Amino acid sequence: MKQISLVVTAFAFALAAVPAFSQDASAVLRRASSAMGADDLRTLSYAGSGTGGSFGQAFKPDTNWPKVNIARFSRQIDYRSGAMIEDSMRSRAEPTGGAALPIAGEGRAFGAVSGKYAWNLAGEQPVARQASLEGRLHDLWTTPHGVIKAAQRNTATVKWVKDVAAVSFAEQGVLSATIYLNDQYLVERVESRMPDPVLGDTPVVTQYSDYRDFSGVKFPTRIRQTMAGSPVLDLAVNDVQPNAPISIAVPEAVQNAKEVVTAEKAAEGVWFLAGGSHNSAAIEMKDYVILVESPLYDARALAVIEEVRKLVPGKPIRYVVNSHNHFDHSGGVRAAGGEGAALVVQAQSKPYYEKVLANPNRISPDHLAKSGKKAKVVPVNEKLVLDDGARKVEIHRLHPSNHVDTFLMVYLPAEKILIQADAFTPGPPNSPPPAPPHNYNQTTLVESIERLKLQVDRHLPLHGRMVPNAELYRAAGKSL
């Protein structure tokens, strides 16, 4: 043992004597791994609190993500299997925007990834969330020790700026990154790009500071991160456990999950397309089809599009109506563009979508990138009517709302059907109305229906089940 120790010490001394600018990427990464205690680091658990932002849930397009307070934040990481669990308790720091958080009080955000699987929890039940796979892998492999390990297994290069190393690498299909190391060879900053279903290649900047030693492992006690230029995390770390006993198993339900699309006929030539967390609707016109909502990511969107082809063979999808700009509802718009469909959006979203749909998606090429097509965007101010003589479809702006400023809803006057997202999500059959009986957006939806004099018999909500209009009024604490 003494001889081995002397050899290691001699190697470290020799490496330290090498001028920094003459070291190649492998030598730099070995030195960083040693300095940070990453060599024998198999698992890591860390926790803290702070503030953040809800990525992809902006109240208005091209504005900052809604601010949130983070009372509790933790990550459990297994670097050996490429797995991570992120669990936090969050509350709104501003009243507008999305985030799947209550207007008052806290909500839990749980997300996990392992290998090729990603999942959330609905209550205590695991639910596949493949739309988040690349983003979560990105977060795993840009942690301070994860980014060193990822760079070591990929072909990295190094540039020197005033004797400070900037190491660059790419993980195929997941990310590209440049690691900036300080003069102690600790990771100080990671500038990366990750694939996103809406934005394409998305810039991320993660800063690490105030390092402390935790049982021989150096870890930052301050983490700050922006995505697409907007803050998503400012964390004060208060607990770090190297090589904690962590085992992250992929739930069987997640392993067996598939994109299932169930088609329920709502009226002649109108179908409610469910089977997942986000619904869509198909409307047959004389010579074409209108698809309302292309959600989540390519796989869900393309499964929905394939089901529409089966229901209405021989007619192209000419228009895809986007209910609003939140990423879970717009994650399939690039797939729709790749099919040649025009994207119908609320007018203030048009410049935003034209910009993001023009972004490349080189890290993980999607359907739009592979198609070589340029997506078309059609704006709706307050109202747009599509009428081919056989059927009339009205597209209305729904406002005001504290959820998003770009709500669109679709109304079929002949069938008395309303299609909308997030303003009203019906509960399970026979469930009691919410207490207190309201949600601001439900009230707004009722007021909009009455102001526009829409004769609604049924709702095709883009979450939940198809229900009669009476269900909305009951949920809003109103009577018909």
C-alpha positions in Angstrom: 0.0 0.0 0.0 2.8 2.4 0.8 4.4 1.8 -2.6 1.1 2.5 -4.4 0.6 5.7 -2.3 4.1 6.9 -3.2 3.4 6.3 -6.9 0.1 8.2 -6.8 1.7 11.1 -4.9 4.5 11.2 -7.4 2.0 11.2 -10.3 0.0 14.1 -8.7 3.2 16.0 -8.1 4.3 15.5 -11.7 0.9 16.6 -13.1 1.0 19.7 -10.8 4.4 20.6 -12.2 3.1 20.5 -15.8 2.2 24.0 -17.1 -1.6 24.3 -17.2 -1.8 25.4 -20.8 0.2 22.3 -22.0 -2.3 19.8 -20.5 -4.7 18.1 -22.8 -8.4 17.6 -22.0 -7.9 14.1 -20.5 -5.3 15.4 -18.0 -7.4 18.4 -17.1 -10.4 16.2 -16.4 -8.4 13.8 -14.3 -7.1 16.7 -12.3 -10.7 18.2 -11.9 -12.0 14.8 -10.9 -9.4 14.4 -8.3 -9.8 17.9 -6.9 -13.6 17.5 -6.6 -13.5 14.0 -5.2 -15.3 12.5 -8.2 -13.0 9.6 -8.8 -14.8 7.3 -6.3 -18.1 9.0 -6.3 -20.9 6.6 -7.2 -23.9 8.2 -5.8 -24.8 11.7 -4.4 -27.6 13.2 -2.5 -28.0 16.9 -1.9 -30.7 19.2 -0.6 -31.5 22.9 -0.1 -34.0 25.7 -0.6 -34.3 28.8 -2.7 -36.2 30.3 -5.6 -36.7 29.3 -9.2 -38.9 29.6 -12.3 -41.4 27.2 -14.0 -39.7 26.4 -17.3 -42.0 26.7 -20.3 -45.0 28.1 -18.3 -44.7 31.9 -19.1 -47.8 34.0 -18.8 -47.0 35.8 -22.1 -44.8 34.4 -24.9 -41.1 35.3 -24.8 -41.2 36.5 -21.2 -39.5 35.1 -18.1 -40.7 31.9 -16.6 -43.0 32.4 -13.6 -41.2 32.8 -10.3 -41.6 30.2 -7.6 -40.4 29.8 -4.1 -38.7 26.5 -3.3 -39.2 25.5 0.4 -37.5 22.1 -0.1 -35.4 20.8 -2.9 -33.5 17.5 -3.1 -31.8 15.4 -5.7 -30.7 11.7 -5.4 -28.3 10.7 -8.1 -26.8 7.4 -9.1 -24.0 8.1 -11.6 -23.4 4.4 -12.2 -26.9 3.8 -13.7 -27.5 7.3 -15.0 -30.5 7.8 -12.7 -31.8 10.8 -10.7 -34.8 11.8 -8.6 -35.7 15.4 -8.1 -38.3 16.2 -5.4 -39.3 19.6 -4.2 -42.0 21.6 -2.5 -42.8 24.8 -4.4 -45.2 27.7 -4.2 -46.0 30.6 -6.5 -44.0 33.8 -6.1 -46.3 35.6 -8.6 -50.0 35.1 -9.3 -49.8 34.6 -13.1 -48.5 31.9 -15.3 -48.5 28.1 -15.3 -46.6 25.7 -13.1 -49.1 23.1 -12.0 -49.1 24.8 -8.6 -52.0 25.9 -6.5 -52.9 29.6 -6.4 -52.2 29.5 -2.7 -50.1 27.1 -0.7 -47.5 24.6 -1.8 -47.4 21.8 -4.4 -45.0 18.9 -4.9 -42.9 18.6 -8.0 -41.5 15.1 -8.4 -39.5 14.0 -11.5 -37.3 11.0 -12.1 -35.1 9.7 -14.9 -33.2 6.4 -15.4 -31.6 5.5 -18.6 -34.2 5.8 -21.4 -37.2 6.3 -19.0 -38.6 9.4 -17.3 -41.6 9.6 -15.0 -43.6 11.8 -12.6 -45.9 10.9 -9.7 -49.6 11.4 -9.9 -50.5 11.2 -6.2 -48.3 8.2 -5.4 -48.6 6.5 -8.8 -45.7 6.7 -11.2 -46.7 8.1 -14.6 -44.4 8.0 -17.7 -43.2 11.4 -18.8 -41.0 10.8 -21.8 -41.4 14.4 -22.9 -39.0 15.3 -20.1 -36.4 12.6 -20.8 -33.7 14.7 -22.5 -34.1 17.6 -20.1 -33.7 15.4 -17.0 -30.7 13.6 -18.5 -29.2 17.1 -19.2 -29.7 18.1 -15.5 -28.1 14.9 -14.3 -25.0 15.2 -16.5 -24.5 18.9 -15.8 -24.3 18.5 -12.1 -20.7 19.4 -10.9 -19.5 15.8 -10.7 -21.8 14.5 -13.4 -20.4 16.9 -16.0 -16.9 15.8 -15.3 -17.9 12.1 -15.7 -19.8 12.9 -18.9 -16.9 14.7 -20.4 -14.5 11.9 -19.5 -16.5 9.3 -21.4 -16.9 11.5 -24.5 -14.2 13.0 -26.7 -13.5 16.3 -25.0 -11.4 19.2 -26.1 -9.8 22.0 -24.0 -9.1 25.7 -24.6 -7.0 27.8 -22.2 -8.0 31.4 -21.3 -5.4 32.9 -19.0 -4.4 29.5 -17.7 -8.1 28.6 -16.9 -9.5 25.6 -18.7 -12.6 25.5 -20.8 -13.4 21.9 -21.6 -16.0 21.1 -24.3 -17.8 17.9 -25.2 -21.1 16.5 -26.5 -23.2 13.6 -25.2 -25.1 12.3 -28.3 -28.8 13.0 -28.2 -28.6 14.7 -24.8 -26.4 17.8 -24.6 -23.4 19.7 -25.7 -21.5 21.6 -23.0 -18.4 23.7 -22.1 -17.1 23.3 -18.5 -15.3 26.3 -17.0 -12.9 25.3 -14.2 -11.5 27.7 -11.7 -7.8 27.8 -10.6 -8.5 25.0 -8.1 -9.9 22.8 -10.9 -13.5 23.0 -9.5 -16.4 23.3 -11.9 -17.4 27.0 -11.7 -19.8 27.3 -14.7 -21.4 25.0 -17.3 -22.7 26.5 -20.6 -24.7 23.8 -22.3 -27.4 23.2 -24.9 -30.2 20.6 -24.6 -33.0 19.6 -27.0 -36.5 20.8 -26.2 -39.7 19.9 -28.0 -40.7 23.5 -28.4 -37.5 25.5 -28.5 -35.2 23.1 -30.3 -31.6 23.5 -29.1 -31.9 25.4 -25.9 -29.1 27.3 -24.1 -28.6 26.6 -20.4 -26.1 28.3 -18.0 -25.4 26.7 -14.6 -23.1 28.4 -12.1 -21.6 26.7 -9.1 -20.0 28.6 -6.2 -19.1 28.6 -2.5 -17.6 25.1 -2.5 -17.3 23.2 0.7 -15.8 19.8 1.6 -18.3 17.0 2.4 -16.4 13.9 3.5 -13.7 14.4 0.9 -16.1 15.5 -1.9 -16.1 19.2 -2.9 -19.6 20.5 -3.6 -21.0 24.0 -4.2 -23.4 25.4 -1.6 -24.8 27.9 -4.2 -26.3 26.8 -7.5 -27.8 29.2 -10.1 -29.3 28.2 -13.4 -31.0 29.9 -16.4 -32.7 28.1 -19.3 -33.3 30.1 -22.5 -32.1 33.1 -20.7 -34.6 33.0 -17.9 -33.9 32.0 -14.3 -35.1 28.5 -13.2 -33.0 27.9 -10.1 -31.2 29.7 -7.3 -30.5 27.2 -4.6 -28.7 27.4 -1.3 -27.4 23.9 -0.6 -27.5 22.8 3.1 -27.0 19.0 3.0 -24.7 16.8 0.8 -24.2 13.1 1.2 -21.6 11.4 -1.0 -22.1 7.7 -1.8 -25.4 7.6 0.0 -27.3 4.4 -0.3 -29.4 5.2 -3.4 -31.3 2.8 -5.6 -33.6 4.1 -8.3 -35.7 1.4 -10.0 -37.8 2.2 -13.1 -41.5 1.3 -12.2 -43.0 -1.4 -14.2 -45.8 0.8 -15.3 -43.3 3.3 -16.7 -41.3 0.5 -18.5 -44.5 -0.7 -20.2 -46.0 2.6 -21.0 -46.9 3.4 -24.6 -48.5 6.4 -26.3 -52.1 5.2 -26.5 -54.7 7.3 -28.3 -58.3 6.5 -27.8 -60.9 8.1 -30.1 -64.4 8.8 -28.8 -66.9 10.1 -31.3 -68.4 13.3 -29.9 -70.5 14.2 -33.0 -70.6 13.3 -36.7 -67.0 14.0 -37.9 -65.8 15.1 -34.4 -63.6 13.0 -32.2 -62.3 13.3 -28.7 -58.7 12.0 -28.7 -57.7 10.9 -25.2 -55.6 8.1 -23.7 -52.9 10.1 -22.0 -52.4 13.1 -19.7 -53.2 15.6 -22.5 -56.2 15.3 -25.0 -56.7 16.5 -28.5 -59.7 16.8 -30.8 -60.2 16.1 -34.5 -62.7 18.0 -36.6 -63.5 16.7 -40.2 -64.1 19.4 -42.8 -65.1 18.9 -46.4 -61.6 18.6 -47.8 -59.3 18.6 -44.7 -59.1 18.1 -41.0 -58.6 20.5 -38.1 -56.6 19.1 -35.1 -57.1 20.9 -31.8 -53.9 20.6 -29.8 -50.6 18.8 -30.5 -49.2 18.4 -27.0 -46.1 17.2 -25.1 -43.5 16.0 -27.7 -43.0 14.3 -31.0 -44.1 10.8 -29.9 -47.4 11.9 -28.5 -48.1 14.3 -31.4 -47.3 11.8 -34.1 -49.4 9.1 -32.4 -52.4 11.5 -32.4 -51.7 12.4 -36.0 -51.6 8.7 -37.0 -55.0 8.1 -35.3 -56.5 11.1 -37.2 -55.3 9.5 -40.5 -57.1 6.3 -39.5 -60.3 8.2 -38.6 -60.3 10.4 -41.7 -58.3 8.7 -44.4 -57.4 10.7 -47.5 -57.9 14.2 -45.9 -54.8 16.1 -44.8 -54.5 17.9 -41.4 -54.5 21.5 -42.7 -54.7 23.3 -39.3 -53.5 22.5 -35.8 -54.9 24.8 -33.2 -52.7 25.5 -30.2 -54.6 26.3 -27.0 -51.8 28.3 -25.5 -48.0 28.7 -25.3 -47.3 26.5 -22.3 -44.8 23.8 -23.3 -46.9 20.8 -22.3 -49.6 22.0 -24.6 -47.2 23.2 -27.4 -44.6 20.4 -27.3 -46.0 18.8 -30.4 -46.2 21.9 -32.6 -42.9 21.1 -34.3 -44.2 17.7 -35.2 -47.3 19.4 -36.7 -45.1 21.7 -38.7 -43.2 18.7 -40.0 -46.5 17.3 -41.3 -47.1 20.5 -43.2 -50.0 21.7 -41.1 -50.4 25.4 -40.3 -50.2 26.3 -36.6 -53.1 28.4 -35.4 -52.1 30.5 -32.4 -53.3 33.5 -30.4 -51.9 36.6 -32.2 -49.4 37.7 -29.6 -47.8 34.2 -29.9 -47.1 34.5 -33.6 -43.7 36.2 -33.5 -42.6 33.9 -30.7 -43.6 30.7 -32.5 -42.0 31.9 -35.8 -38.8 32.4 -33.9 -38.7 29.2 -32.0 -39.9 27.0 -34.9 -37.0 28.4 -36.9 -34.5 27.2 -34.2 -32.5 24.2 -35.2 -32.8 20.9 -33.3 -29.4 19.4 -34.0 -28.7 17.7 -30.7 -31.7 15.4 -31.1 -33.3 16.0 -34.5 -37.1 16.0 -34.3 -39.8 15.5 -36.9 -39.7 19.1 -38.1 -35.9 19.1 -38.5 -36.0 15.8 -40.4 -38.8 17.0 -42.7 -36.9 20.0 -43.9 -40.2 22.0 -43.9 -40.8 25.5 -42.6 -43.7 25.7 -40.2 -46.5 28.2 -41.0 -48.2 30.2 -38.3 -51.8 31.7 -38.5 -52.7 34.3 -35.9 -56.0 34.7 -34.1 -56.8 38.0 -32.4 -60.2 37.7 -30.7 -61.9 35.4 -33.2 -61.3 33.4 -36.3 -64.0 31.4 -38.2 -63.1 28.4 -40.5 -66.1 27.7 -42.7 -66.0 25.4 -45.7 -69.8 25.4 -46.3 -70.2 22.0 -44.6 -69.1 22.9 -41.1 -68.3 26.1 -39.2 -65.6 26.2 -36.6 -65.1 29.3 -34.4 -61.8 29.9 -32.6 -62.1 32.4 -29.8 -59.6 34.0 -27.4 -60.4 33.2 -23.8 -59.5 36.1 -21.4 -58.8 37.4 -18.9 -57.0 34.6 -17.2 -54.3 34.4 -14.6 -53.0 31.2 -16.2 -51.9 32.5 -19.6 -52.6 35.5 -21.7 -52.8 33.5 -25.0 -55.8 31.2 -24.4 -57.7 29.9 -27.4 -60.8 27.8 -27.3 -62.7 26.2 -30.2 -66.4 26.2 -30.5 -68.6 24.2 -32.9 -71.9 26.0 -33.1 -73.9 23.3 -34.9 -72.8 20.6 -32.4 -72.7 23.0 -29.4 -69.3 21.6 -28.4 -66.6 23.7 -26.7 -62.9 22.6 -26.7 -60.5 24.2 -24.2 -57.5 23.6 -22.0 -56.7 24.3 -18.4 -59.5 26.7 -17.7 -61.7 23.8 -16.7 -60.5 20.3 -16.0 -63.4 18.0 -14.9 -62.8 15.8 -11.9 -63.5 12.0 -11.8 -67.2 11.0 -12.3 -69.4 11.7 -9.2 -66.7 13.6 -7.5 -67.8 16.6 -5.3 -67.3 20.1 -6.6 -64.1 21.8 -5.5 -64.2 23.6 -2.2 -64.2 26.5 -2.3 -66.2 26.2 -5.5 -64.0 28.0 -7.8 -61.0 28.5 -9.7 -60.6 31.9 -11.3 -60.3 30.5 -14.8 -63.5 28.4 -14.4 -65.3 31.6 -13.5 -63.7 33.4 -16.5 -64.7 30.5 -18.8 -68.4 30.8 -17.6 -68.3 34.5 -18.1 -66.8 34.2 -21.6 -69.4 31.6 -22.7 -72.1 34.0 -21.6 -70.5 37.1 -23.0 -70.0 35.5 -26.4 -73.5 33.9 -26.2 -72.1 30.4 -27.0 -74.7 27.7 -26.7 -72.6 24.9 -25.1 -74.0 21.5 -24.4 -70.7 19.6 -24.0 -67.1 20.2 -23.1 -64.2 18.4 -24.7 -61.5 19.5 -22.2 -57.8 19.0 -23.1 -57.3 17.4 -19.7 -59.9 15.0 -18.2 -63.1 13.6 -19.6 -65.8 14.8 -21.9 -68.7 16.3 -19.8 -71.9 18.2 -20.1 -71.9 22.0 -19.6 -73.6 21.6 -16.3 -70.3 20.2 -14.9 -68.5 23.5 -15.6 -71.2 25.5 -13.8 -71.2 23.2 -10.9 -67.4 23.4 -10.6 -67.6 27.2 -10.8 -70.3 27.4 -8.1 -72.9 28.7 -10.6 -76.2 27.6 -11.9 -77.3 27.3 -15.5 
